[in-house]
Amino acid sequence: MYGGIAMVNEERRFDHLKTTNPDFRKWMDLHSELEVKLEGFNRLKYLTAEEEVEKKRLQKEKLFAKDRIHFLLYRF
Protein backbone atom coordinates (compact mmCIF):
# COMPACT_ATOMS: atom_id res chain seq x y z
CA MET A 1 0.00 0.00 0.00
CA TYR A 2 2.64 2.52 1.00
CA GLY A 3 4.70 1.80 -2.11
CA GLY A 4 1.77 2.84 -4.27
CA ILE A 5 1.47 6.21 -2.55
CA ALA A 6 5.18 6.88 -2.92
CA MET A 7 5.00 5.95 -6.59
CA VAL A 8 2.15 8.41 -7.20
CA ASN A 9 4.09 11.20 -5.46
CA GLU A 10 7.17 10.40 -7.52
CA GLU A 11 5.14 10.47 -10.74
CA ARG A 12 3.69 13.85 -9.75
CA ARG A 13 7.17 15.25 -9.06
CA PHE A 14 8.38 13.82 -12.37
CA ASP A 15 5.48 15.35 -14.34
CA HIS A 16 5.85 18.68 -12.54
CA LEU A 17 9.58 18.88 -13.26
CA LYS A 18 9.07 17.92 -16.91
CA THR A 19 6.78 20.89 -17.38
CA THR A 20 8.47 23.48 -15.15
CA ASN A 21 12.21 22.77 -15.05
CA PRO A 22 14.22 23.28 -18.26
CA ASP A 23 17.30 21.65 -16.73
CA PHE A 24 15.30 18.51 -15.92
CA ARG A 25 13.93 18.41 -19.49
CA LYS A 26 17.45 18.86 -20.88
CA TRP A 27 18.72 15.81 -18.98
CA MET A 28 15.62 13.80 -19.94
CA ASP A 29 16.11 14.65 -23.61
CA LEU A 30 19.81 13.77 -23.46
CA HIS A 31 19.03 10.46 -21.73
CA SER A 32 16.51 9.58 -24.45
CA GLU A 33 18.91 10.59 -27.22
CA LEU A 34 21.68 8.44 -25.75
CA GLU A 35 19.27 5.49 -25.43
CA VAL A 36 18.53 5.69 -29.16
CA LYS A 37 22.24 5.81 -30.02
CA LEU A 38 22.98 2.83 -27.78
CA GLU A 39 20.16 0.84 -29.36
CA GLY A 40 21.96 1.30 -32.68
CA PHE A 41 25.13 -0.24 -31.23
CA ASN A 42 23.13 -3.05 -29.62
CA ARG A 43 21.70 -4.05 -33.01
CA LEU A 44 25.17 -4.69 -34.40
CA LYS A 45 26.45 -8.25 -34.19
CA TYR A 46 30.08 -7.21 -33.83
CA LEU A 47 31.67 -3.92 -32.82
CA THR A 48 35.04 -2.56 -33.85
CA ALA A 49 37.39 -1.41 -31.11
CA GLU A 50 36.38 2.19 -31.83
CA GLU A 51 32.70 1.30 -31.65
CA GLU A 52 33.23 -0.47 -28.31
CA VAL A 53 34.93 2.63 -26.91
CA GLU A 54 32.12 4.86 -28.19
CA LYS A 55 29.46 2.53 -26.79
CA LYS A 56 31.13 2.61 -23.35
CA ARG A 57 31.39 6.40 -23.51
CA LEU A 58 27.69 6.70 -24.35
CA GLN A 59 26.76 4.29 -21.55
CA LYS A 60 28.69 6.39 -19.03
CA GLU A 61 27.15 9.59 -20.32
CA LYS A 62 23.67 8.05 -20.14
CA LEU A 63 24.30 6.93 -16.56
CA PHE A 64 25.46 10.43 -15.64
CA ALA A 65 22.27 11.88 -17.19
CA LYS A 66 20.20 9.39 -15.19
CA ASP A 67 22.00 10.40 -12.00
CA ARG A 68 21.27 14.09 -12.71
CA ILE A 69 17.59 13.27 -13.36
CA HIS A 70 17.34 11.44 -10.03
CA PHE A 71 19.18 14.23 -8.22
CA LEU A 72 16.72 16.80 -9.56
CA LEU A 73 13.75 14.54 -8.93
CA TYR A 74 14.57 13.96 -5.27
CA ARG A 75 15.94 17.45 -4.57
CA PHE A 76 12.44 18.94 -4.71
N, C-alpha and C positions, 0 to 999 in steps of 0.2 A: 504493500500500500504506500509506504513512504517513498519508495523509489519512483513511483508514478508521479507523485507531487513534485519531487525534485526534477524529474524529467520535463514536466510542464514548465516549471520556472526556468530551466535552462533553455528550452525552446523559445520562451518569451524573450529572454535576454538576447539570444541569438538573433531572433527576428528584429528586435529593437535595434541592435547594433548594426545589422545589415542595412537598415533604413536611415540611421542617424549618424553613423561613424564612418567617415571616408577611409580612415586608416584600416579599419576592420574589413571594409569592402575590398581595399587594395590587396590585403593579405589573402582574402578568400579568392579573389580573381587569380592571383599568382598561384595559389595552391591548385586551383582547377586547371590552369594552363600547364603547370608542371605535370599534373596527372595525365593529361592528354599526351604530352611529349613522352612520358614514361611508357604509356600504353603502346606507342609506336615501337619503342625498343623491345617491349615484351612480346610483340608479334614476330620479331625476327628469331629465326632458329639459331643462328650463330652471330656473335658480335665480334667485331675487330677489337684490338686492344684500345684504340681510340674511342670506339663506341662504349666499351666497358667503363672507361674513365668518365666519359660524359654521362653515362647512366648513373654512376655513383655520385657524380656532382649534382645531378638533378634530384636524386633521392635525398641527399643531404639538404639541398635547398628547400625541397618540399617539406621535409621534417622541420626545418627552421620556421617555415611559414606556418605550419600546424602549431608549433609552440607559441608563435606570436598570436595566433587566433585564440588559443586557449588562455594565454595571458590576458588578452583584452576581454575575453568572455568572462573570466572569473575576477577580473579587477573591479568590475562594476557591480 
